[in-house]
């Protein structure tokens, strides 16, 4: 008479394989969630920078060269916008760079544009 069933070692090996697979799945899920959060922050940062640039164009602003940092809250995210204005060879144009970042955080987006002040 032969006994059918699994030995204790076979059960432990099966449990080890299942635990490795579950750990890998949870890690992949965690990376996906953090990647989604980062993409959400970058999207909001780009919207904030684009809004600042659109406001400058609509108000026909022609800022002096220099750098300013202002709050540019977007979608519930407390962002900061660093606006850097540089002169160009033509005095009627300015090169504007807007960097958006979380306070004390890395730059999330950078937007470049040229503003004109035609006589």
Secondary structure, 3 states (H helix, E strand, C coil): CCCCCCCHHHHHHHHHHHHHHHHHHHHHHHHHHHHHHHHHHHHHHHHHHHHHHHHHHHCCCCCCCEEEEEECCECCECEEEEEEEEECCCCCEEEEEEEEEECCCCEEEEEEEEEECCC
